[in-house]
């Protein structure tokens, strides 16, 4: 487990995080409908903690952070700015940034908006492959459209993670969770590892984004889908090896 917990204020919002350890800073960014505890539950903490300062935020709308209901405050650029503000609050000039699913999308936006703050980049199963469908799911969760089977699965997943403010979670989905445009990725010249499961609907987008990064490399997790890809031992081994290579402790 990672601790202690804390909060910081940014643009009028109270945002929660946990931090522990010593060594190069590594920020772990969770996905939609989850919170920072998913990194504990999935075994990533034990895989990556040795010799690193782990920084684990609860994104706005999630966990112990503020949960506004205005879709405008959930633009991916806003969530990325929260991560940069957290580095400022902790006096960290730069960090390795790792996110999965929506967290991977946020990680990419951090690299685009503040490339000098990103020592290396890891992103898995990057969200943003179908913004229109994502918006429709948000509308369903807000009761503005009938529930679909996919929206129902998203709702059940969030509840299983202890998340239940669907006014906030639905507002977040109304952004479409777009990834940065390919043309903007070249601003980040550092090393990057992107990965996706073979059966993840986000696979093609994630691979395309990896090709758009000057230092990008792509890992295909054969036989994995979005959920199993996150905890795949091959992914954990690859990330650990990548960080040892580009950001040694």
N, C-alpha and C positions, 0 to 999 in steps of 0.2 A: 504494500500500500504506500501511496505517496502522501506526504503531509509536510508542513502544516498547511492549513487552508488560510485564505486571505481574500480581501476584496480591494478593488481600486475604483476610483471614479473617473469616468471618461464621458465627456459631452452629456453630463447630467445623468448617466446611468451607472449603477453599482454593478460591477462585473466581478465574478468570483474566479478563483484559480487556486491551484495547489503547486507547491514547489519543494523540491528536496534534492539532496545530493550535491556533489561538487564536480567540477570539470566543465568541459564545453556544454553550453546550454542547448537543450533539445526541447522544442515546443511540440506537443502532441495535441492535434486538433480533431475533436470528435465530429461525428456526422449528425445529420438532422434527426431530431427525436430522441437523441441520447444525451449524454453529459460526460464529463471527464472520467467518471468511474468506469466507462467501458474499456479504458486502457488497462485497468486493473483486472477486470473480469475476463478479458481476452488473452491474458498472459503476456501482453506486450511490455509491461513494466519490468517483469523479471528478465525479459529478453534484451532490454536496452539500458537498464538502470546503471550498470557498473561503469564507474568513471565518468558519469555525466550528470549535469544538473537538469533534472526533468521539470518542465514547466507545463502545467496542464490546465488550460482555461475551461470554464463553462461558457460557451458562446452565449451572446445575448439571446433571450428567449428560451434558454435551456438551463437545467440544473439550478444552482443557487444564484444565478445572475438575474438581472432585471428582465422583465417580460413585457415590454410594450406591445401594443396591439396594432400599431401603425405599420403597414407593409413597407413604407418608404425607409424605415430604419433598418430593414433587413437586406438591403442591397449588399451584394457580396463585397463591394468595396468598403462598406461600413464595417462588416465583420472582420475584414482584413485589417482595417485601421485599428480595430480593438486589439488585435494581436500585436501590432506595432506599439500601441500605447502601453500594453502590458510589458513589453521589453523595456520601454522607457521607465515605467514604474519600478522595474527591478534592476535598473541601471545595467542592462545587458546591451552592449553595442550591436551584437549580432547573435544569431542562433541558427542551428539546423532546424528546419521546419518540416514537420511530417503531419499530413492529414489524410483521412480516409473518407470516401464518399463526399458529402458536402464539405467535410473538413479538408479533403483534397482540393476541392474547388477554392476554398478560402486560402489554402496554402499557396496555390498558384497566383491568386490575386495579391498576396503579400509579396511574392517575388516580383510581380509586375509593378506594384505601387512603391515598394521600398527595397529594390534589389540589393542595395548595399547592406541591408540588415539581415540578409539571408545567406548564411555560410554555405549551406547545401539544402537541397529540396527533395522531399520524398512525398509522393502522392499516389494513392491507390483508389481504383474504382471511381474515378472522378465524376461527380454529378454534373449535369448540364446537357445531357444528350438529347433531351426532349423538353425544352422549356414550356411549350404549350401544354403538354400532359401534366407537367408539374404544377402549373397554374391551375389547371382543372382539378387536380387533387386538393390543392389548397382551398378552392371554392367548395369542394365537397366537404372537407373537414370543418369549414365555417358554416355549413348548412345552406349554402347558396345554390348548390346543385345536388342531385341525387348521389348517394354514395356508390362508388364503383368497387369492384373487388380489390383493385390495387390500393385505392384510398383506404379501404377497410384494413388491409394488411399493414399499411403505414400507421394507421391509428393503433392497431393492436401492438405493433412493434414499440411505438412510443410509450404506451401504457406499460409494457413489459420492462421498459427502462426506467420506470418511475416518473415519466413525464406526462402531464395531463392538461396543461394550459393550451387547449387547441385554438383559442383565439390568437395566441402568439405563434404557435407552430403553423397554423394555417396561413397567417400573415407572412411568415417566412417563405412558405412555398409559393405565395403569390408573386414573388420576384422571379420565379422560373429557375433559380439557382444557376445562372449562366456562368460558364467558364470564360476566362479571358479570351478575346479574339486572338487567333493565331498570329496576326501581324504584330501584336503587342508583346508576345513572349520573348522576342529576341533581345529585349532590354535586360533580361536576366542571363548573364553569361556564365553562371556557376554550374557546378555539377548537379545533375538531377536524375533521380530514379523514379519512374512511373510504372505501375503494375496494375493488372486487372485479370480477373478470372476468365477463362476461355468461354464460359457461359454467362458472363456478366453483360447485360445490355449496354453497359458503359464502356465496354472493351474498345470499340472502334474509336470513340472520342478520346479515350485515355491514350491510345497508341498514337493518334494524330497529334495530340498535344505534346507527347514525348518527342515526336519528330520536329515539332516547331521550336523546341528549346535547343539552343546551340550546344549545350552540354548534356542533352537528354539521352537517356537510355530506357528501353522498355522491357519489362519482364512479363511474359505471358504465363499464367498459372493454369496449366493444363488440367481440365476436369473440374475446375472450381467455378462457383458462381459468385455473386456479390457478397453474400454472407459468409460462405466458407472461405472465400479468398482473403477476407480480413484476418482470420485466425490461422491461415495456412502456414505450416512450419517452413515451407520453402520461401515464403515471403519474409518471414521473420529472419531467417538465415541470410537472405539477400540484403535486407535492410541493415542488419548488424555488420555484414561484410562491407557494404557500401559506406557506412558511417566510419568504420575503421580506416577505410582507404582515404576518404575525403576530409574527415574531421577527427583525426586520431586523438585519443585521450592521453 
